[in-house]
Amino acid sequence: MTSVDRAEYESLRNWILQLPDVTEAPHQFGGTEFQVHGLQFMHFHGYTHFDIRLLKEDQIRVLQEGKAEHHRYAPQAGWVALVIRSPNDVTTAKELIELAYNHARKIMTVHPAPK
């Protein structure tokens, strides 16, 4: 089994951070989380394990398509797990991250966080 290296991880991290209004912060269970206006939409555990929060419909679809795995602790909230096993999986990661980002951004436009 091949996994991504630090350079590929950093490239994906930089791609996420270029999305408008995205910030990163330490995740409460370790790793790094990414937020839109304070709402977390995904987080990394190491270089290869990502947890991504999707709309329920998107969650069902990507699980059926085999693009993600069931999240161990919070599948009821739309979370899926994605393990990068090869550099080719980065394309799938970007697709799912964009879905999560767009959903989070829409939520925060309708219901902005208090300042």
C-alpha positions as CSV (number, residue, x, y, z in Angstrom):
1,M,0.0,0.0,0.0
2,T,1.4,3.4,-1.0
3,S,0.5,6.6,0.8
4,V,1.0,10.2,0.1
5,D,4.2,11.9,1.3
6,R,4.5,15.1,3.2
7,A,4.9,17.2,0.0
8,E,1.6,15.8,-1.4
9,Y,-0.1,16.5,2.0
10,E,1.2,20.1,2.0
11,S,0.1,20.6,-1.5
12,L,-3.5,19.4,-0.6
13,R,-3.4,21.6,2.6
14,N,-2.3,24.6,0.5
15,W,-5.1,23.9,-2.0
16,I,-7.7,23.9,0.9
17,L,-6.3,27.1,2.4
18,Q,-6.7,28.9,-1.0
19,L,-10.4,28.4,-0.8
20,P,-12.1,31.7,0.1
21,D,-12.7,32.3,3.9
22,V,-10.9,29.0,4.9
23,T,-8.8,29.0,8.1
24,E,-7.1,26.1,9.9
25,A,-7.0,25.3,13.6
26,P,-5.9,22.5,15.8
27,H,-8.6,19.7,15.9
28,Q,-9.9,18.8,19.3
29,F,-8.9,15.1,18.8
30,G,-5.6,15.8,17.2
31,G,-4.7,16.8,13.7
32,T,-5.7,19.9,11.9
33,E,-9.2,21.1,11.1
34,F,-10.4,23.5,8.4
35,Q,-13.2,26.0,8.9
36,V,-15.3,28.5,7.0
37,H,-16.2,31.4,9.2
38,G,-15.6,29.2,12.3
39,L,-17.6,26.1,11.0
40,Q,-15.5,23.0,10.6
41,F,-16.0,21.2,7.4
42,M,-13.1,18.7,7.5
43,H,-10.0,17.7,9.4
44,F,-6.8,15.7,8.9
45,H,-5.4,13.0,11.1
46,G,-1.9,12.7,9.9
47,Y,-1.0,12.8,6.2
48,T,-3.5,10.3,4.9
49,H,-6.7,10.1,7.0
50,F,-9.3,12.8,6.4
51,D,-12.7,13.2,8.0
52,I,-15.1,15.3,5.8
53,R,-18.6,16.5,6.7
54,L,-21.1,16.3,3.9
55,L,-24.8,16.9,3.3
56,K,-26.6,13.7,4.1
57,E,-27.5,13.2,0.4
58,D,-23.9,13.6,-0.6
59,Q,-22.7,11.3,2.2
60,I,-25.1,8.5,1.0
61,R,-24.0,9.0,-2.7
62,V,-20.2,9.0,-2.0
63,L,-20.5,5.9,0.3
64,Q,-22.5,4.1,-2.4
65,E,-19.9,5.1,-5.1
66,G,-17.1,3.8,-2.8
67,K,-15.4,7.2,-2.7
68,A,-15.3,7.3,1.1
69,E,-15.8,5.1,4.1
70,H,-18.2,5.2,7.0
71,H,-17.0,7.5,9.8
72,R,-16.5,5.6,13.0
73,Y,-18.0,8.1,15.5
74,A,-20.3,10.5,13.8
75,P,-21.9,9.2,10.6
76,Q,-25.3,10.5,11.6
77,A,-23.9,14.0,11.3
78,G,-22.8,13.5,7.6
79,W,-19.2,12.7,8.4
80,V,-17.3,10.3,6.1
81,A,-13.7,9.1,6.3
82,L,-11.3,9.1,3.4
83,V,-7.9,7.4,3.5
84,I,-5.4,8.4,0.9
85,R,-3.7,5.2,-0.3
86,S,-2.2,6.6,-3.5
87,P,-1.6,10.0,-5.1
88,N,-4.6,9.2,-7.3
89,D,-6.9,9.4,-4.3
90,V,-6.1,13.1,-4.0
91,T,-8.5,13.9,-6.8
92,T,-11.3,12.2,-4.9
93,A,-10.3,14.0,-1.8
94,K,-10.6,17.4,-3.6
95,E,-14.0,16.5,-4.9
96,L,-15.3,15.6,-1.4
97,I,-13.6,18.6,0.2
98,E,-15.2,20.9,-2.3
99,L,-18.6,19.4,-1.5
100,A,-18.1,19.9,2.2
101,Y,-16.6,23.4,1.8
102,N,-19.6,24.6,-0.4
103,H,-22.1,23.2,2.1
104,A,-20.4,24.9,5.0
105,R,-20.0,28.2,3.2
106,K,-23.7,28.1,2.4
107,I,-24.6,27.4,6.0
108,M,-22.5,30.3,7.2
109,T,-23.9,32.7,4.6
110,V,-27.5,31.9,5.8
111,H,-26.5,31.7,9.5
112,P,-23.4,33.7,10.2
113,A,-21.5,33.1,13.4
114,P,-21.9,35.8,16.1
115,K,-19.0,38.2,16.3
